[in-house]
């Protein structure tokens, strides 16, 4: 299988050797090893990765926000991450806007093409070509702020908190935008039993602490705690659904 993704550190990026690397990549590699799968990674702009993942029969797209509009396009394994997306505004603004209409009137926003956040920006009154700049990949908007070409961007509050510093520019969290869960999105042609094996392997990695050991240096503990709670709920539901459980595809830890 080909795993398509975008540049979005610390989850996925090209390392000094030109290889796709990052915390989420290392988690997938762990699951690959446990499942004895053969996979490869391609890092592309998100819109292009999204397009190819729908066209190619043996592909996976990550990290993908699961929305009602996308539900029928893929088979879903996860969640592998959570977002509490909020608008971040340059701290040099003397008075932060008190409502969303003020954002659209006074400030310029930046988002990246193909991302869920673009639709939310549009509902707030930001339009591409007027007061919204759309870039090719995640991370570009921080550069746009640094160069004075945007004052508002969307970032994950669980990762960045109330205030972030980036190359001399300070941004502070403001209006909540949306909550979301991120998944591995498998193409529809992949056998459902194979997709289920990946879900079981992911749940095992959460249950045995492997995910935490990979994610802890990069992501907040509260996000990892919540992922562990959700995985435990899935495992208990699966256990309860089987009066005499058969040997699982992935050996699970005992549940007491």
N, C-alpha and C positions, 0 to 999 in steps of 0.2 A: 504494500500500500504506500501511496505517496501522501505525506502529511504536509499540507499547505498552511503557511502562517505568514505573519507580517513582522516587521521590526518593531518590537515593543518590549524593551528591557524593563525589568530583569527576567521576564518570562522567556523571551526569545530574541535573539540577535545573532549577528555574525561575529565570531571571535577572531583573534589575531591570525588564526590559521585559515580563515575563510569558511569555517564550518558553522552550521546553525547550532547555537548553544543557548543556555539559559535554564532557569529553574523549571519551567514547564516542560521544556525539551528533555531535561534529565528525568523528570517524572515519567514522561512517555517512554523514554528509553528503558526505565526500570520495568514498566508494564510489558514492553516488547520482549525483554529478556525472560520475564516470568511466563509469557505466553508462547515463547519460541517463534515469534513472528519476524518477518523480513520487511523492513520499512525504510523509507528515505524521506528527507525533509527538503522542502523548497521554501525559501523566504522571498516574498513578493509584496508589492503594494496591496493593501487589503482588497480593493475592488477587483483587482486581477485575480487574486487568490480565491475570492468568493466565486468569481465566474468559472474558473477552472475546476473548482471542487464540485460544481453542479454538472459540468460536462463530462468529467472523467469518471469511469465506472468504479475504480478501485482507489478512492481518495478520501481523505479526512481533512476537515478544515478546523483550525483552532487559533486562538481561543474565541469561541463564537457565542454571541449573545443569543439566547433562545427566546424568540418572540412568536406570537400567534401567526404572523405573516410568514415566518420561516419554518414553522413546525412541520409542514408536509414536505419540505425540501430535503430533509436529512433524517437519519436515525441518530439519537442523542445518547451520549455517554457523559455522565457528570452528576452534579457540577464539579468543576475543578477550580473554580475561583468565584468570588463575589465582588460586585461593584456597588458602591454607594456614590453615584456620580453627582457632583455638585459643580456649580459655576465657580471658578476662581477668578478674582479680579485683582488687577495691579494695586498694591497697597499704597501707591502714590496718589490714588484718587482721594481727594479731600473728603468727599462724602460719597459713600456707596449708595447706589440707587436703591430706593425702598421698594420697588416693584419691578416686574419684568418689562413693562412698557418703557420704563426709564432706561433699562439696559439697552433696548433696541434703539432708542432715540439718541443716547449719548455715547455709546461705546461700540467698538468693533469686536466681533467675535472671530474665533478660528476653530475649525474642526477638520477631520480628515475624511476623505472621500470613501463612501461605502459604509461608514460607521453609523451605528444606531443614533448617536448623539446628533447627527445632522437633522433628523426629523424633529427632534426636540428643540433644537435651535430655531427651526422654521416656525414652530408653534409659538415661540417667544417673540417673533417679529424680525428675526435675522434672516436675510436673504443673500444668497451668493451673488456677487457682483455689486452689491450695495453696501452692506455692513457685515458680511460674512465671507471670510477667506477660507477656501477648502483646499487642503494640502493632500499629498499623496500618501503619507504614512504617519502613524502615531509618533509623537515626539517633535514633529516639525513645528507644531503650534507654539511650543516653548521658545523656539528660535524666533518665531514671528513676534512674540511678545518682547523678546530681548532686543529686537531691531526696531521696536516701536510701531509695528504694523498691526497689532491687535492688543486689546486690553482685557478680553474675556476668553477663557478657555474652559473646557470640561475635563475634570480629573477625578480619580477615584479617591474619595475622602478616607477610605479605609487604609490606603497607602500613604497619602500625603498629609493628612491631618488638617489643622486649622491654618497653618502658615507654611509656605515653602519658599526656599531661597534657591535661585537658579542663575548662576553666573552674574551676580550683582542685581538681579531683579527679584523683588519680593511680591508674592501673590498670596491672597488670603481667601479662605473659603467663604462663599456667600450663599446664594439661592440653591436649594436642592433641585436636582434635575430628574433623576430616576434611579431606581434600584434594579439590578439585574444579576443573573447567574450566567457564568460562562461554561461552555461545554466543548467536548470533542464532537464534531458533526460529521458522521459517517455517511457516505453516499448510499442511496437507496438500493443499489444493486448488490451491496455486500450482504452476505447471509446474516439473518437476524441472530442466529445462534453464535456467529462469530462476534457480532457486536455485543451480545450478552456476555461473552467471555471477557471482553474489555471492561465492561461495567463491573463484573465480579473482581477482576484484577485491580481495578481502581479502588473499589470498596475495601479490598484486602489491604492495599497500601495505606489507606486511611486508618484502618483498624489496627494494623501492626506498628504504626508510627513512622512508616517510611516517608509518607507525604510530609509529615511535620518536619522530619529531619532535613528534607530537601527545601521546603518552603520557609522554615523559620528564619534563616539569615536574611530573607528578602521581603517577607510579607508580615503584616501585623498578626499577633497571636489571636485576636478576637475573630479574624476571618478564618483562621485555621480551626479554632474551637468550633465555630458554626459548621464548617465542612465536616468535622468529625461527628457532630451531633446528627447531621443529616444522613451520613453514611450508616451510623448506628441504627437509625430509624429504618432505613432500607433493609439492613441485615435482619433486624427483628421481624419486619413484615414478611420477608422471605421465609424466615424460620417458622413463623406462625402459619404460613400458607401451606406448609408441607407437613402433613401428619406423620409421614415416614420419609424424611428427606433422603433422596438418592445421593450418591457420591457427586459432589459439585464439580463443575468444570475447572474451577480454581479452588484449591484447598483453603478453606476459611478457618480463621481462629475459632476456638470453641466459644460459644456464647453462654454465659451463666446467668 
